[in-house]
Amino acid sequence: MRPEATAELRRRCNVLIENTTPGDIGTGMSGSKIRFMAALAVIGYPFKEPYQWMDENYIKPVLTQEEFDSDVYDNFINSLFEEAYTKVNKETKNGN
Protein backbone atom coordinates (compact mmCIF):
# COMPACT_ATOMS: atom_id res chain seq x y z
CA MET A 1 0.00 0.00 0.00
CA ARG A 2 1.15 3.49 -0.75
CA PRO A 3 1.58 5.49 2.49
CA GLU A 4 0.29 8.68 0.88
CA ALA A 5 -2.89 6.89 -0.23
CA THR A 6 -3.61 5.44 3.21
CA ALA A 7 -2.89 8.82 4.85
CA GLU A 8 -5.31 10.58 2.49
CA LEU A 9 -8.01 7.95 2.98
CA ARG A 10 -7.64 8.27 6.76
CA ARG A 11 -7.87 12.08 6.48
CA ARG A 12 -11.02 11.80 4.39
CA CYS A 13 -12.51 9.35 6.86
CA ASN A 14 -11.92 11.84 9.68
CA VAL A 15 -13.55 14.63 7.64
CA LEU A 16 -16.50 12.35 6.91
CA ILE A 17 -16.87 11.44 10.62
CA GLU A 18 -16.92 15.13 11.55
CA ASN A 19 -19.53 16.00 8.93
CA THR A 20 -22.01 13.14 8.87
CA THR A 21 -24.84 11.85 11.00
CA PRO A 22 -26.06 8.37 11.89
CA GLY A 23 -28.20 6.75 9.27
CA ASP A 24 -26.93 9.04 6.51
CA ILE A 25 -27.40 6.88 3.44
CA GLY A 26 -25.14 8.99 1.21
CA THR A 27 -22.09 8.59 3.44
CA GLY A 28 -22.58 4.95 4.37
CA MET A 29 -23.53 5.68 7.96
CA SER A 30 -26.69 3.67 7.35
CA GLY A 31 -24.44 0.61 7.03
CA SER A 32 -23.67 0.67 3.30
CA LYS A 33 -19.99 0.08 2.64
CA ILE A 34 -20.50 0.90 -1.03
CA ARG A 35 -21.90 4.34 -0.13
CA PHE A 36 -19.06 4.82 2.35
CA MET A 37 -16.46 4.15 -0.36
CA ALA A 38 -18.27 6.56 -2.67
CA ALA A 39 -18.26 9.21 0.08
CA LEU A 40 -14.51 8.67 0.57
CA ALA A 41 -14.11 9.27 -3.17
CA VAL A 42 -11.59 6.43 -3.31
CA ILE A 43 -11.49 6.55 -7.12
CA GLY A 44 -13.13 9.97 -7.39
CA TYR A 45 -16.53 11.19 -6.27
CA PRO A 46 -19.07 9.33 -8.42
CA PHE A 47 -22.09 11.59 -7.96
CA LYS A 48 -22.92 14.90 -9.64
CA GLU A 49 -23.01 17.11 -6.56
CA PRO A 50 -20.56 16.51 -3.69
CA TYR A 51 -21.44 17.44 -0.13
CA GLN A 52 -20.55 21.02 0.86
CA TRP A 53 -17.80 19.78 3.18
CA MET A 54 -15.99 18.03 0.31
CA ASP A 55 -13.38 20.38 -1.11
CA GLU A 56 -11.79 20.11 -4.55
CA ASN A 57 -8.98 17.86 -3.31
CA TYR A 58 -11.38 15.60 -1.41
CA ILE A 59 -13.26 14.53 -4.53
CA LYS A 60 -10.15 13.62 -6.54
CA PRO A 61 -9.21 9.94 -6.86
CA VAL A 62 -6.81 8.53 -4.26
CA LEU A 63 -6.38 5.11 -5.84
CA THR A 64 -6.01 4.09 -9.45
CA GLN A 65 -8.66 1.81 -10.89
CA GLU A 66 -6.10 -1.00 -10.83
CA GLU A 67 -5.36 -0.46 -7.13
CA PHE A 68 -9.08 -0.28 -6.35
CA ASP A 69 -9.83 -3.47 -8.27
CA SER A 70 -7.11 -5.38 -6.42
CA ASP A 71 -7.60 -6.54 -2.84
CA VAL A 72 -4.57 -4.61 -1.52
CA TYR A 73 -6.60 -1.85 0.18
CA ASP A 74 -9.67 -3.92 1.12
CA ASN A 75 -8.75 -4.56 4.76
CA PHE A 76 -7.70 -0.95 5.27
CA ILE A 77 -10.94 0.43 3.79
CA ASN A 78 -12.97 -2.11 5.80
CA SER A 79 -11.29 -0.93 9.01
CA LEU A 80 -12.03 2.73 8.14
CA PHE A 81 -15.67 1.84 7.47
CA GLU A 82 -16.05 0.00 10.78
CA GLU A 83 -14.32 2.82 12.66
CA ALA A 84 -16.46 5.54 11.08
CA TYR A 85 -19.74 3.68 11.41
CA THR A 86 -19.09 2.81 15.04
CA LYS A 87 -17.87 6.26 15.98
CA VAL A 88 -20.69 8.20 14.29
CA ASN A 89 -23.43 5.94 15.62
CA LYS A 90 -21.92 5.59 19.12
CA GLU A 91 -21.56 9.35 19.56
CA THR A 92 -25.27 9.88 18.94
CA LYS A 93 -26.34 7.07 21.25
CA ASN A 94 -24.18 8.54 24.00
CA GLY A 95 -25.55 12.02 23.40
CA ASN A 96 -22.21 13.47 22.27
N, C-alpha and C positions, 0 to 999 in steps of 0.2 A: 504494500500500500504506500502511496505517496504521502509523506507527512503533511505537505501543504494542503492536500485534498481532505485528509481527516481533520486537520485544524479548521478548515473552512466549513466543513459539514458540522463540526461541533459548534462553531460560532453561530451558524444559521439555526441550529437546534436551540441554542440559548435565546436567540432573538425570537424564535417561534414560541418558546415557553413563556417569554415575557409578554407576548402580544396575542395570545389565544385564550380561549375559555373551554371548559369541559364540554364535551358533546359537539364541538365545532366540526362539522362534517368536512369542510374544506381544508382543514389542517390535519386531519387524521385523529383529532382528539375524541372522535366518536368510536375509535377503535380500528379505523381503516389504515392499514400500513401503506396501501397504494396512495391514498390521499396525503398521508404524511410525507412520502417520498416526493410527491408532486409539490407539496408546500416547501420542502427543502430545496426544490429546484435542482436536484442532483444532476440532471442532464439538461437543465434549463427549465424555466417555468412554462408549463404546457398550456396554460389557460390565457385567454385574451387579456383580462384585467388582473394584475397582481394586487394583493392587499396593500393598503397605504403604507404599512410598515416595511415593505420590501423595497429596498433601494435598487438602483441600477445594477450594482455589483451582486446583490443578492440573487437576482433572477438569471444571472449568467450560469452556464453549465460549470460544474465542478469536475465531473468525470466525463471521459469520452464515452461514446456509445459502446465501444469494445470493453472498457473497464466496467461499465454498468452491466453489460450482458454476462460478464464473467461472475464467478462467485466470490471474488477476492474481497469485496467490500460488504458482502451480505451480513456477516456477523456484526460488523461495526454499525451498519445502518439499523439492524435489529436492536442492538443495545441502545442506540439513540432513541428509537421509537419507544421502547419500553420505559426508558428514563423519562422522556417527555410526557408520555401518557400517564404514567404514575404520578409524576410531579404535578402536572396541571390538575388532574382529578383529585389528588390527595389534598392539595392546597384549598380547594373549594370545600371539600368535606370537613376540613379542619377550621374553616372560616377565615383562612388567611388570604 
